[in-house]
């Protein structure tokens, strides 16, 4: 891990990152700046374009450590920029966007073009914007939007000057020697082994920065004292969650695994956690982290749950979940559909909890490990329900 300090959208940021962490992943996963999109992850499509020291750069092929000491501006950092505001307006009026996935990178590249050229016809605009790909618009609206802003260029306020430092900012990372860039075979083997190992960092130091937070609640027809006591048995609680298992409990420390099926991919996140229980308030907090050894994906998170009396009898359980994903499977945790998926998981957990409290067993008949959580199947069921709801609204409207 390396310490870096950089300025992102005008604010100083200090963090520890692995040398292989790309700037795009750092922005999205550490700082939750999801306006920077990931497309090809090879520096070809331009969706991840940001400004580094005033010049555009591909954040998917720029290492975060290379930007130590640099100023980075993402699409979120141009909210008060007059030139960007004009480009956004032109992209809207000229129909230069459809799905919007390429749009943040397009806007940053277009702003750079307008800043560098006093005049530009359609041919030059196409050439200069050729590093940003779009699969929706056919580019006609994009070119028209940039042409319109170029025609108004003289009326715009003074544009910020170019710093003529294209690409990653010079700094400590730029001085890495060739020997440092090419680690020895033992060093590579040690790094590979560290990726396979279960995280063992001090759980008190797990960062809660940049967590995506969801709130859920459910009601069970059992007294709060009984539900609170049941929650004290973590292995039994884990059996209520599809794909989850607690393998070891020692005091307030625990180890476990959650298996998630994403189509043909099955990921097994093994990790450690720490639980803090407040019996008087019937409130508990669990923090933890884990890693899938196959994909190298990592997860960290926090769960807070409170057991309360329900107004209609029984118990209401309030749950707050904060999570962050990094690596190959991180794309699964992006998008509003995660909220619907969390609702489905909460429903499944609540039903299994009721079964356990009633004396039933949610374990498999042969006592084997629980099946992996079929996240792909849940996503498709969510999409199907959304489609049916849309059709009902359409028919009802007619």
N, C-alpha and C positions, 0 to 999 in steps of 0.2 A: 504494500500500500504506500501511496505517496501523498503528502500534503500539498494542496494547491490553493492559491488564492487568486481569484479573478473577479472582475466586475461584470455582472450580468444585469442588463437592463437598468444600469445606473446604481445597482446595489452591490456592495462587496460581499463575496461568498467565499468561505473557507471550508474545505472538505477533504476527506481522505478518499482516494480513488485508486483502483488498480491501474497499473500502467496501460493495460489493454482496453480500458474503458473509452469508448468513443464519446465525443462531445455530444452527439445527439442523444445517446443513452443517458449521459450525465444530466442533460437539460430536462429530459422527459421523466426520468426515474428518480433522480435525486432532488430536482427542483420543481417537479410537476408542471413544467412549461410544455404542455402537450400541443401547443400551436406548431411546434417544429415536427413535421411528419416524417416518417420513415417509409421509403418506397423500395428501391432496388437494393439499398445498403451497399452499393458498389460505386457511389459517386457519379452515377449516370443520369438519373431521372431528375435531380434537382429539388425534390420535395423537401429535403432537409436543409435547404440553404439558409444560412444565418450570416450576420455581419461580424467579422472579427477585426477589431481595430479599424472599423469603418469600411472594410472591404469584404465582399461576399466570399463565402467559403462553404464547402460541403461538410456539414457536421458529422455525416456518417463515416467519413474517412479521415477525420481529424481527431486526434487523441486529445482527451481532456487535459492531460499533463502538458501538452504542447501549448495550451492556452494559459498556463500559469503566468499571471501578471498582465493578461490581456483584457480588453474590453469586448464583451460579447453582447450582441443585440439580437434578440429573437423577434418574431412577429409581434409578440406581446409588448415589446419595448418601443414600438413605433406608434403607440396610441395617440401621442400628442405631436406627432410629426406631420407638418402641413403637407409636405409632398406625398407622404404615404396616404394621408386622408384623401387627397385629390385622386390618387391612383385607385383607391378603393371605390370611390364614387364612380370613376370612369369604368372600372371593371363591372360595376353593377349596371350602369346605363347602357353599356355596349355589349352586355351579355358575355362577359369574358370568363364566366365561371359557371359550372354546373354542380358536380358532386362536391367541389371545394377542396379535394384532397391535395391537389398540387398548388392551390391558390396562395398559401403563405410563402412558399418558395418563389412562385411567380412574381408576387408583389415585391419581395425583397430584391429579386433580380431586376425587375422593371425599374424600381427606384434607383438602383445602381446605374442602370443604363441612362436614365434621364439626367442623373447627376453628372455623368461623364461626357455626354454629347450635347452640344448646343443645338445641333440639327440631326435628324435621323428620319429617313424615309422608310417605307414598309419593308424594303429589302434588307436594310441595315438592321431594323428592329428584329426581323425574323432570324437574321444571322446571330445577333447578340443574345437573343432569347432561346437559341437552339439547344442550350444546355438544360432547359427545363421542359420536361415532357408532360403532355396532357392527353388523356384518353377520352375526353368528353367533348371538348368545344370545337375541335377542328382548327383552333388557333385564330380564326378570323376575328372573333370578338376581342381576344387578347391583344392582337396587333392593333386593332382599331382603338382600343382603350389607351395603349401606349402612345399611338400617334396623336390622339387628342391631347394628352398631357404634354407631349413634346411641343405641340403647337401653342400651348399656354405657358411654356417654360419661362418666357421673358417676364410674364406677369406674376410668377411665383416669387416668394421671398428668397433672399440669397440662400443658395444651396450650400450644404456643408462641403468643404474641400476634401478631395481625395488625399489619403495619407500614403498612398503608393506602397502599401505593405500587404500585397495579396497573400492569402493563405494564412496558415497558423502564425500567431505572433511569435517573434523571437523572444527567447527567455531561457530560463534554466534548462528546460527540456530540449531546446535546440542544441545544447552543448553536449548531449549524450554521445559518448564515443561509440564507434563501431563495435567494440567489444561488448559494451553495455547492451547494444541493440541485438546482438547475437549471443544469448546466454549459452553457457556450456551445456552438454548433454545431461550431467547430473542436476544442473539448475532447472532444466526443462522438465526432467523427471520429477523433481521435487514439487514444481509448480503444478504438474498434472496430478500428482498425488494429493496436493492441497485442494484441488478442485473436486476430487472424488470424496474427500473426507467430510464427515458431518461437521457443521460449524461448531466451534468450541469457544467462541469469543465470550467475554464476560457479558452475561445477559443484561446486567445493569446498564451497559453502554450501548444497547441497541437503539439506534436513532429512530425517533418517531417523526422525523422531518419528511415531508412529501408523501405521507400516507393518504390513500384514498379512503374516505370514511363513509360508512353506511350505518343506518340505524334501523333496527328491526324490533318487533315485539310479538309475543304470542301468549295465549292463556291456556292453562291446564286446570282441570277440575280436581286439584289436590291442595291441601293446606300449604301455605308458604314454608312452614318449618320442615315439612316432609320434602318439599322440592329442594330447599337449601341443603338439607342433609344429603339428598341424592347427588347434588352437584359436587359434594365433597369427595365422591368416589369417581375420580377422573377416568379410569379405564371403562367404567360403565357408561359414563357420559359420552365418551368417544364412540362407543358402539351405536349411539343414536345418530351419528353423522356418517352418511354414506362414504365409504372409502377411508375412514379415519381409524387409527388404532394407537393406543398408548402402550408403549413397550416397557417403560421403566418409570417409577416414581420414587424419589428420594427426598423427603422433606418437602420443600417448596419447589424442587426441581423435577422436571419430567422430560422424558424422551418419547418420541413417537413418530408416526408416519401418516401421510395422507396420499392416497393413490387417486389420480385423476386421469380419466380416459378422454382424449381429444381425437375423435375419429380413429385412425390407425395408431395413434401415439398414446402410450400409457406412461405417465410421469409418476414417479414416487418421490415425494418430498420428505426426506428424513431430516429431523432436526431436534432442537432442544427448546425448552421453555421454562418460564418461571411464573408461579401463581402466587398472588397475594390475596388473602381472604379477610374480609371485615365482617365478622359474625353479627355484630351489633347492627350494622346497616344492611346486612345480607347483600353485600357487594363484593365482587371479586374482579381482579384484573390479571390477565394472562398476557405476557409478552413472549415472543419466540422468533426463531428464524430457522430456515431449512434450505436444503438444496436437492435438486434432482440430478443424480450423477450422470445420467445418460445425456441430457441436453445441456447440463451446466447451468440451468436456470436456477435462480435463487428467489426466496420469498422471505419477507419479514412482516411482522404485524403485531397488533394489539387487540385483545378482546376484553371488553368491560361488560359485565352483566349484573343486573340488580333484580332481586326477587322481591316483589311487592304484593300486597293484598289487592285482589281485583274487586272492583265496585260491585260486581254481580256474583261474588263468591269465587272461591278458587284462588289461583295465583297468576299474576301477570309478570312475565319475565321481559325486562327491557335489555336489549343487547346493542352495543356499539362496536362495530368492527372496523378496524383500520388496517390496510394492507398495502404492500408494494411488491411488484414482481420485476425481476430483471433477467435478461438473457433471452433465449430463443422463445420461450413461452410467454414473454411479457405482453405480446400483442393480445393475448386472450383477456387480459385484465383491462383493456381499453374500450371505452364506449359505454353509452347509457344502458345498453342491454344488460350490463352486469347487475344493475339494480333489480331488474326482473328476475335474473338468475338467483340473486341473493334471496328474493322472496320465495322462490321455489325451494331452495335449500332450507330456509327457515321453516317452511311448512313441513318438509320431510323430517327435519330434526324434531319439531314439535310433536308430530304423529308418533315417531319412534319413542320419544320421551314419555308420552302418554302410555304407550304399550309397556315400557319398562316399569313405570310407576304402578301399573295395574298388575304387575307380576309376570308379564309376558317376556319374551326374549327376541331381540332383533338380530341375534347372531345367526349365521348360516346353520342349516340343519346338521351338517357334518362337523361343525365347530371350526371350520377353516377360516382363514382371514376374510374380512368383509370384501365384497366386490369393489372395484374401483368406482369412484364417482364418475358417472357418464355425463360429463359436462357438455359434450357435443350434442347428446340426445336432449338434454335440458334446454340448450340453446334453440334447437329446432322446435321443441314444444313451445317455447316462448314466442318464437317467430310465427308459428302457426296460430297461436292465440291472438297475436297482434293482427294477423291477416284476417282472421274471422271477425275480430272487433271492427276492423276497417270496413269489411263487407257489410256488417250489420248497420254501421253508420250510413253507408252509401245507400243501402236499400231503405233504411228508415227515412233518409233525407228525401227520397223520391216518393 
